[in-house]
Amino acid sequence: MATARLLLLLTVVAAAAGSCFCSGQEAKPPTPPPPPPYCGSVRTAVEAHNIIGWKTFPADCAKYVADYITGDRYGRDSDVVINEAVAYAESLKLSGSGKEVWVFDVDETALSTVPYQAKHGYGVQPYDHANFLQYVAGGSAPALQGTLRLYQRLLQLGIKPVFLTDRTEDQIAITTHNLLSQGYSSWEKLLLQPIGLQTSTQAFKTSERKKLVDAGYIIIGNIGDQWSDILGSPEGCRTFKYPNPMYYVA
Ligand SMILES: [Mg+2]
């Protein structure tokens, strides 16, 4: 009996060994090399505004930035920002004057351009203005859900949203449609750049915030994915930098 069991065991082992070495299955394709280890450091430096004026994310970090945007990390990083913004807003003693506003950037803050970025290398390819305009004109940019959550909480608290974007005034109809269709149901103002304006985005946005303050508004908070959204006095009582390693706007 013991001999029979031993023979059976040897037969099974031999069969298993055969399947390992003689199955005829095609070899798996080689695993692509991991992204260079510095890609995460570049992203951190970008978010901290230590690298400025950059045109594209390093080309050999294409897989890294794609994985970051399409994976869980981008959402988690965004949630940390939004949770902090919500906690800050909830901590305030508001006057209820109707003049307390929160400034939101639009692209990559209220609305996502990730569907466009997916077709253009997530930031490792040079910016293509014509194609980007086509994306905006489609009016189907999805809401960034964290920002929508902040927006809804601010409405509950009595803080009025102001959208301030470097989209141009000829895009007001499609931008309005896109915001409404994604759940941004009302706002105090939607401020777009005049066509042909020659100043930087930062100068334009700073000027518009100053007009708000001069008109008696109190900018409770200001959130954008670019440093040019949140730098320049009056910035607002607090600013929040939404993550974006895909492009840089001065
Ligand atoms: Mg933006």
Boltz pocket constraint, residues with backbone or C-beta under 6 A from the ligand:
constraints:
  - pocket:
      binder: B
      contacts: [[A, 105], [A, 106], [A, 107], [A, 108], [A, 109], [A, 224], [A, 225], [A, 226]]
      max_distance: 6.0
